[in-house]
Amino acid sequence: MFPFNVRVYGILINDNNEVLISDEKTENVSFTKFPGGGLEYGEGLLEALKREYQEECNFDIEVISHIYTTDFYEKSSFNESQIISIYYLIKNTSPIAIRTTSQEFDFEGQEYEDGKAQSFRWVKIDDLQEMSLTFKTDQVAWNVFYRDKK
């Protein structure tokens, strides 16, 4: 039996019409995605999303609306699990004080002891292309959001 891996992500748009994305490195693999991550046992979707933003970005969020839930088979890039991802439009409810950069994969000073690294970028909504995001689920969610925004 193969396990399911439920993940939740937030699409955050600032006052300059920019979206927050995360560049990450783990196990010598680099990827670009929306901030968020996996549910912990006993946790609800919104609770997990709020926790993930607190852990990754150190600010609080409010969920505005549901954008997309995976509706196709997606195998994890890291193990044998099946990924189910849920995306929400969110807004921050506390100040954003994370380090952001304009350069992709700018991990200077952002590496952790376990070899993982993360950095954040603001990208103009109209400049973020589907192929800028590594994972298919993020690409589909972005297309749904961007199409519905117009």
ROSE-4610 file (N, C-alpha, C; in Angstrom, 1 decimal, always signed):
// ROSE-4610
residu = [M/M/M/F/F/F/P/P/P/F/F/F/N/N/N/V/V/V/R/R/R/V/V/V/Y/Y/Y/G/G/G/I/I/I/L/L/L/I/I/I/N/N/N/D/D/D/N/N/N/N/N/N/E/E/E/V/V/V/L/L/L/I/I/I/S/S/S/D/D/D/E/E/E/K/K/K/T/T/T/E/E/E/N/N/N/V/V/V/S/S/S/F/F/F/T/T/T/K/K/K/F/F/F/P/P/P/G/G/G/G/G/G/G/G/G/L/L/L/E/E/E/Y/Y/Y/G/G/G/E/E/E/G/G/G/L/L/L/L/L/L/E/E/E/A/A/A/L/L/L/K/K/K/R/R/R/E/E/E/Y/Y/Y/Q/Q/Q/E/E/E/E/E/E/C/C/C/N/N/N/F/F/F/D/D/D/I/I/I/E/E/E/V/V/V/I/I/I/S/S/S/H/H/H/I/I/I/Y/Y/Y/T/T/T/T/T/T/D/D/D/F/F/F/Y/Y/Y/E/E/E/K/K/K/S/S/S/S/S/S/F/F/F/N/N/N/E/E/E/S/S/S/Q/Q/Q/I/I/I/I/I/I/S/S/S/I/I/I/Y/Y/Y/Y/Y/Y/L/L/L/I/I/I/K/K/K/N/N/N/T/T/T/S/S/S/P/P/P/I/I/I/A/A/A/I/I/I/R/R/R/T/T/T/T/T/T/S/S/S/Q/Q/Q/E/E/E/F/F/F/D/D/D/F/F/F/E/E/E/G/G/G/Q/Q/Q/E/E/E/Y/Y/Y/E/E/E/D/D/D/G/G/G/K/K/K/A/A/A/Q/Q/Q/S/S/S/F/F/F/R/R/R/W/W/W/V/V/V/K/K/K/I/I/I/D/D/D/D/D/D/L/L/L/Q/Q/Q/E/E/E/M/M/M/S/S/S/L/L/L/T/T/T/F/F/F/K/K/K/T/T/T/D/D/D/Q/Q/Q/V/V/V/A/A/A/W/W/W/N/N/N/V/V/V/F/F/F/Y/Y/Y/R/R/R/D/D/D/K/K/K/K/K/K]
num = [1/1/1/2/2/2/3/3/3/4/4/4/5/5/5/6/6/6/7/7/7/8/8/8/9/9/9/10/10/10/11/11/11/12/12/12/13/13/13/14/14/14/15/15/15/16/16/16/17/17/17/18/18/18/19/19/19/20/20/20/21/21/21/22/22/22/23/23/23/24/24/24/25/25/25/26/26/26/27/27/27/28/28/28/29/29/29/30/30/30/31/31/31/32/32/32/33/33/33/34/34/34/35/35/35/36/36/36/37/37/37/38/38/38/39/39/39/40/40/40/41/41/41/42/42/42/43/43/43/44/44/44/45/45/45/46/46/46/47/47/47/48/48/48/49/49/49/50/50/50/51/51/51/52/52/52/53/53/53/54/54/54/55/55/55/56/56/56/57/57/57/58/58/58/59/59/59/60/60/60/61/61/61/62/62/62/63/63/63/64/64/64/65/65/65/66/66/66/67/67/67/68/68/68/69/69/69/70/70/70/71/71/71/72/72/72/73/73/73/74/74/74/75/75/75/76/76/76/77/77/77/78/78/78/79/79/79/80/80/80/81/81/81/82/82/82/83/83/83/84/84/84/85/85/85/86/86/86/87/87/87/88/88/88/89/89/89/90/90/90/91/91/91/92/92/92/93/93/93/94/94/94/95/95/95/96/96/96/97/97/97/98/98/98/99/99/99/100/100/100/101/101/101/102/102/102/103/103/103/104/104/104/105/105/105/106/106/106/107/107/107/108/108/108/109/109/109/110/110/110/111/111/111/112/112/112/113/113/113/114/114/114/115/115/115/116/116/116/117/117/117/118/118/118/119/119/119/120/120/120/121/121/121/122/122/122/123/123/123/124/124/124/125/125/125/126/126/126/127/127/127/128/128/128/129/129/129/130/130/130/131/131/131/132/132/132/133/133/133/134/134/134/135/135/135/136/136/136/137/137/137/138/138/138/139/139/139/140/140/140/141/141/141/142/142/142/143/143/143/144/144/144/145/145/145/146/146/146/147/147/147/148/148/148/149/149/149/150/150/150]
x = [+0.8/+0.0/+0.9/+0.5/+1.3/+0.6/+1.3/+0.6/+0.3/-0.6/-0.9/-0.1/+0.2/+0.9/+0.1/-0.6/-1.4/-0.6/-0.7/+0.1/-0.8/-0.5/-1.3/-0.4/-0.8/+0.0/-0.8/-0.1/-0.8/-0.2/-1.1/-0.7/-1.0/+0.1/+0.1/+0.4/-0.5/-0.2/-0.1/+1.0/+1.2/+0.5/+0.7/+0.0/+0.6/+1.8/+2.4/+2.1/+1.1/+0.7/+1.8/+2.5/+3.5/+3.1/+3.6/+3.3/+4.6/+4.4/+5.5/+5.8/+7.1/+7.4/+8.7/+8.9/+10.0/+10.9/+12.2/+13.2/+13.8/+13.9/+14.4/+15.4/+16.2/+17.2/+17.1/+17.0/+17.0/+17.6/+18.4/+19.0/+19.6/+20.3/+20.9/+20.0/+18.7/+17.7/+17.2/+17.2/+16.6/+15.3/+14.4/+13.0/+12.4/+11.4/+10.7/+9.2/+8.6/+7.2/+6.6/+5.3/+4.7/+5.0/+5.0/+5.2/+4.1/+4.5/+3.5/+4.2/+3.4/+4.0/+3.0/+3.5/+2.7/+2.0/+0.8/+0.0/+0.7/+0.6/+1.0/-0.2/+0.0/-1.1/-2.0/-3.3/-4.2/-4.5/-3.9/-4.0/-5.0/-5.7/-6.6/-5.8/-6.4/-5.8/-5.4/-6.3/-6.1/-5.1/-5.2/-4.2/-2.8/-2.7/-1.4/-0.8/-1.7/-1.2/-0.7/-1.4/-1.0/+0.3/+0.4/+1.7/+2.8/+2.6/+3.7/+4.2/+3.3/+3.7/+4.4/+4.0/+4.7/+6.1/+6.2/+7.5/+8.5/+7.9/+8.8/+9.0/+8.0/+8.0/+7.9/+7.6/+7.5/+6.5/+5.3/+4.2/+2.9/+1.9/+0.5/-0.2/-1.1/-1.9/-3.4/-4.2/-5.7/-6.0/-6.8/-7.2/-8.4/-8.3/-9.3/-10.3/-9.7/-10.5/-9.7/-10.4/-9.8/-9.5/-8.4/-8.0/-8.1/-7.5/-7.4/-7.0/-7.5/-7.1/-6.7/-5.6/-5.1/-6.2/-6.4/-7.4/-6.8/-5.6/-4.9/-3.9/-3.3/-2.3/-1.0/-0.4/+0.9/+1.8/+2.8/+3.8/+4.7/+5.1/+6.1/+7.4/+8.1/+9.5/+10.5/+10.1/+11.0/+10.8/+9.6/+9.4/+8.3/+7.7/+6.7/+5.3/+5.1/+3.7/+3.0/+1.7/+0.9/+0.6/+0.8/+0.7/-0.8/-1.4/-2.6/-2.3/-2.5/-2.1/-3.4/-3.5/-4.6/-4.0/-4.6/-4.0/-5.1/-4.7/-5.6/-5.0/-5.8/-5.5/-5.4/-4.4/-4.2/-3.8/-3.9/-3.3/-2.6/-1.6/-0.9/-1.7/-1.6/-2.3/-1.3/+0.0/+1.1/+2.1/+3.0/+4.0/+4.9/+5.3/+6.2/+7.6/+8.4/+9.8/+10.8/+10.5/+11.4/+12.4/+13.5/+14.5/+14.0/+13.9/+13.5/+14.7/+14.7/+15.7/+15.1/+15.8/+15.3/+16.0/+16.9/+17.7/+17.2/+17.1/+16.6/+17.7/+17.3/+18.1/+19.3/+19.0/+19.9/+19.9/+20.7/+20.7/+21.7/+22.4/+23.5/+23.0/+23.6/+23.2/+21.9/+21.3/+20.0/+20.1/+21.3/+21.4/+21.3/+20.7/+20.5/+21.5/+21.6/+22.6/+22.4/+21.1/+20.9/+21.1/+21.7/+22.0/+20.9/+19.7/+18.6/+18.8/+18.1/+18.2/+16.9/+16.5/+15.3/+15.5/+15.0/+15.0/+13.6/+13.2/+11.9/+12.1/+11.2/+11.2/+9.8/+9.6/+8.4/+8.5/+7.5/+7.5/+6.2/+6.3/+5.1/+4.2/+2.9/+1.9/+2.0/+2.1/+2.1/+3.4/+4.5/+5.8/+6.0/+5.2/+5.3/+4.8/+5.6/+5.2/+5.1/+4.2/+4.0/+5.3/+6.2/+7.4/+8.4/+8.1/+9.0/+8.8/+7.7/+7.4/+7.8/+8.4/+9.0/+8.0/+7.0/+6.1/+4.8/+4.3/+3.1/+1.9/+1.7/+0.6/+0.6/+1.8/+2.0/+1.6/+2.1/+1.8/+0.4/-0.4/-1.8/-2.5/-2.2/-2.8/-2.6/-1.4/-1.1/-1.9/-2.0/-2.9/-4.3/-4.9/-6.2/-6.4/-5.5/-5.5/-5.4/-4.4/-4.1/-5.3/-5.9/-7.0/-8.2/-8.5/-9.7/-9.5/-8.2/-7.9/-8.3/-8.3/-8.5/-10.0]
y = [-1.2/+0.0/+1.2/+2.2/+3.4/+4.5/+5.3/+6.3/+7.6/+8.3/+9.7/+10.7/+11.8/+12.9/+14.1/+14.6/+15.8/+17.0/+18.0/+19.2/+20.4/+21.5/+22.7/+23.9/+24.8/+25.9/+27.2/+28.3/+29.6/+30.5/+31.1/+32.1/+33.5/+34.2/+35.5/+36.6/+37.5/+38.7/+39.9/+40.7/+41.9/+43.1/+44.3/+45.5/+46.0/+45.4/+45.7/+44.7/+43.9/+42.9/+41.9/+41.5/+40.5/+39.3/+38.1/+36.9/+36.4/+35.8/+35.3/+33.9/+33.6/+32.2/+31.9/+30.6/+30.0/+29.2/+29.6/+28.7/+27.9/+26.6/+25.7/+24.7/+24.2/+23.1/+22.1/+20.8/+19.7/+18.5/+17.7/+16.5/+16.8/+18.0/+18.4/+18.6/+18.8/+19.1/+20.5/+21.4/+22.7/+22.8/+23.6/+23.7/+25.0/+25.5/+26.7/+26.3/+26.8/+26.5/+27.6/+27.5/+28.4/+28.0/+28.9/+28.5/+27.6/+26.7/+25.7/+24.4/+23.4/+22.1/+21.0/+20.0/+18.8/+18.9/+18.3/+18.2/+17.2/+17.5/+16.6/+15.9/+14.7/+13.9/+14.6/+14.6/+15.3/+16.7/+17.2/+18.6/+18.9/+20.0/+20.3/+21.1/+21.3/+22.0/+23.4/+24.2/+25.6/+25.8/+24.9/+24.9/+24.6/+23.7/+23.3/+24.5/+25.1/+26.2/+27.4/+27.7/+28.8/+28.4/+27.1/+26.7/+26.8/+26.3/+26.3/+27.7/+28.7/+30.1/+30.7/+30.3/+30.7/+30.1/+28.8/+28.2/+28.7/+28.8/+29.2/+30.7/+31.5/+32.9/+33.8/+33.2/+33.9/+35.1/+34.9/+35.8/+35.1/+35.7/+35.1/+35.4/+34.5/+34.6/+34.4/+34.8/+34.5/+33.9/+32.9/+32.3/+33.0/+33.4/+34.2/+33.3/+32.4/+31.5/+30.3/+29.3/+28.1/+28.3/+27.9/+28.1/+26.8/+25.7/+24.5/+23.3/+22.2/+20.9/+19.9/+19.3/+18.3/+17.4/+17.3/+16.4/+15.4/+15.1/+14.1/+13.4/+12.3/+11.5/+12.2/+12.4/+13.0/+12.3/+11.6/+10.9/+11.9/+11.7/+12.6/+12.5/+13.6/+13.6/+13.1/+12.8/+12.5/+11.1/+10.5/+9.2/+8.5/+7.4/+6.7/+7.1/+8.2/+8.6/+9.3/+9.3/+10.1/+11.5/+12.5/+13.9/+14.4/+14.9/+15.7/+17.0/+18.1/+19.4/+20.3/+21.2/+22.1/+23.5/+24.4/+25.8/+26.8/+27.8/+28.8/+30.2/+31.2/+32.6/+33.0/+33.7/+34.1/+35.6/+36.2/+37.5/+37.4/+38.3/+38.3/+39.1/+38.7/+39.5/+40.0/+39.8/+40.4/+40.8/+41.7/+42.3/+41.2/+41.4/+40.5/+41.1/+40.3/+40.7/+39.7/+38.9/+37.9/+38.5/+37.9/+38.4/+37.9/+38.8/+38.5/+38.9/+38.3/+38.6/+38.6/+39.2/+39.2/+38.1/+37.5/+36.4/+35.0/+34.2/+32.8/+32.0/+31.2/+30.3/+31.1/+32.3/+33.1/+32.6/+31.6/+31.0/+31.6/+32.6/+33.2/+33.5/+32.8/+33.0/+32.3/+31.5/+30.9/+29.4/+28.9/+27.4/+26.9/+25.8/+25.2/+24.1/+23.6/+22.6/+21.3/+21.0/+19.7/+19.8/+20.9/+21.0/+21.6/+21.8/+22.4/+23.9/+24.6/+26.0/+26.5/+27.8/+28.4/+29.9/+30.4/+31.9/+32.2/+33.5/+34.0/+35.1/+35.1/+36.2/+36.7/+37.9/+38.5/+38.6/+38.1/+38.1/+38.8/+39.7/+40.3/+39.2/+39.4/+38.4/+38.1/+39.1/+38.9/+38.3/+38.3/+37.8/+36.3/+35.8/+34.5/+33.5/+32.7/+31.8/+30.4/+29.6/+28.3/+27.5/+27.6/+26.8/+27.3/+28.5/+29.0/+28.2/+27.5/+26.6/+25.2/+24.5/+23.2/+22.1/+22.1/+21.0/+21.2/+20.1/+20.2/+20.7/+20.3/+20.8/+22.3/+22.9/+24.3/+25.0/+24.4/+25.0/+25.0/+23.9/+23.9/+24.9/+24.9/+25.9/+27.3/+27.6/+29.0/+29.3/+28.4/+28.6/+28.9/+28.1/+28.3/+29.7/+30.1/+31.4/+32.5/+32.4/+33.4/+33.6/+32.5/+32.5/+33.1/+32.8/+33.3/+34.8/+35.2/+36.6/+37.5/+37.1/+37.9/+38.1]
z = [+0.0/+0.0/+0.0/-0.8/-0.9/-0.1/+0.6/+1.5/+0.6/+1.2/+0.7/+1.4/+0.7/+1.3/+1.0/+2.1/+1.9/+2.2/+1.3/+1.4/+1.2/+1.8/+1.7/+1.5/+0.6/+0.1/+0.1/+0.3/+0.3/-0.8/-1.6/-2.6/-2.0/-1.8/-1.1/-2.1/-2.3/-3.2/-2.4/-2.6/-1.9/-2.6/-2.0/-2.6/-3.9/-4.3/-5.5/-6.6/-6.4/-7.4/-7.6/-6.5/-6.6/-5.8/-6.2/-5.5/-4.8/-3.6/-2.8/-3.2/-3.6/-4.0/-3.2/-3.0/-2.2/-3.1/-3.0/-3.7/-2.5/-2.8/-1.7/-2.3/-1.4/-1.7/-0.6/-1.0/-0.1/-0.8/-0.1/-0.7/-2.1/-2.2/-3.4/-4.6/-4.3/-5.3/-5.1/-6.1/-5.9/-6.6/-6.0/-6.6/-6.2/-7.0/-6.7/-6.5/-5.5/-5.2/-4.4/-4.0/-3.1/-1.7/-0.8/+0.6/+1.2/+2.0/+2.6/+2.7/+3.0/+3.2/+3.7/+4.3/+4.6/+5.9/+6.0/+7.2/+8.2/+9.4/+10.5/+11.0/+11.5/+11.9/+12.9/+12.7/+13.6/+13.3/+12.3/+11.9/+10.8/+10.8/+9.7/+8.7/+7.5/+6.4/+6.8/+7.3/+7.6/+8.7/+9.7/+10.8/+10.3/+9.4/+8.9/+8.0/+7.2/+6.4/+7.3/+8.3/+9.3/+10.0/+10.4/+11.0/+10.1/+8.8/+7.8/+7.6/+7.5/+7.2/+8.5/+9.7/+10.9/+10.9/+10.6/+10.6/+9.5/+8.3/+7.1/+7.0/+7.3/+7.0/+8.3/+9.4/+10.7/+10.6/+10.0/+10.1/+10.0/+10.5/+10.5/+9.2/+8.9/+7.7/+8.0/+7.1/+7.1/+5.7/+5.7/+4.4/+3.9/+2.6/+1.9/+1.2/+0.3/-0.5/-1.0/-1.3/-1.9/-3.4/-3.9/-5.3/-6.0/-5.5/-6.3/-5.3/-5.7/-5.1/-6.2/-6.0/-7.0/-7.4/-8.8/-9.3/-10.3/-10.2/-11.0/-10.1/-10.6/-9.9/-10.0/-8.8/-8.7/-7.7/-8.2/-7.3/-6.7/-5.5/-4.8/-5.6/-5.6/-6.2/-5.2/-3.9/-2.9/-2.3/-2.5/-2.0/-2.8/-2.3/-3.1/-2.8/-2.1/-1.8/-2.9/-2.8/-3.8/-3.2/-3.9/-3.4/-3.7/-2.7/-2.8/-2.2/-3.1/-2.7/-2.7/-1.7/-1.7/-1.6/-2.4/-2.5/-2.1/-1.3/-0.9/-1.2/-1.5/-1.5/-0.1/+0.3/+1.7/+1.7/+2.9/+3.2/+4.5/+4.7/+5.9/+6.9/+8.2/+9.3/+10.3/+10.0/+10.8/+9.8/+10.2/+9.3/+8.7/+7.4/+6.7/+6.9/+7.5/+7.8/+7.4/+6.4/+5.9/+4.9/+4.8/+3.8/+2.4/+1.5/+0.1/-0.8/-2.0/-2.9/-4.3/-5.3/-6.7/-7.5/-6.9/-7.6/-7.2/-8.2/-8.0/-7.2/-6.3/-5.5/-4.8/-4.3/-3.5/-2.1/-1.8/-0.4/+0.5/+0.1/+0.9/+2.3/+3.3/+4.7/+5.1/+4.2/+4.5/+4.6/+4.7/+4.7/+6.2/+6.3/+7.6/+7.9/+9.1/+9.5/+8.7/+8.4/+7.7/+6.2/+5.7/+4.3/+3.5/+4.1/+3.4/+3.4/+2.4/+2.3/+1.7/+2.1/+1.6/+1.4/+0.3/+0.2/-0.5/-0.3/-0.8/-1.8/-2.8/-3.8/-4.0/-4.3/-4.8/-6.3/-7.0/-8.5/-8.9/-9.9/-10.4/-10.9/-10.6/-11.0/-12.5/-13.3/-14.8/-15.3/-14.4/-14.8/-14.4/-13.5/-13.0/-14.0/-14.7/-15.7/-15.1/-15.6/-15.2/-15.0/-16.0/-16.0/-14.9/-14.3/-13.3/-12.0/-11.9/-10.7/-11.0/-10.1/-10.4/-10.5/-9.6/-9.5/-10.3/-10.9/-11.7/-10.9/-9.7/-8.9/-8.7/-8.5/-8.4/-9.7/-10.8/-12.1/-12.4/-12.1/-12.4/-11.5/-10.2/-9.3/-9.7/-10.2/-10.6/-11.9/-12.8/-14.0/-13.6/-12.6/-12.2/-11.6/-10.7/-10.0/-11.1/-12.0/-12.9/-13.9/-14.4/-15.3/-14.6/-13.4/-12.7/-12.3/-12.2/-11.8/-12.9/-14.2/-15.3/-15.6]
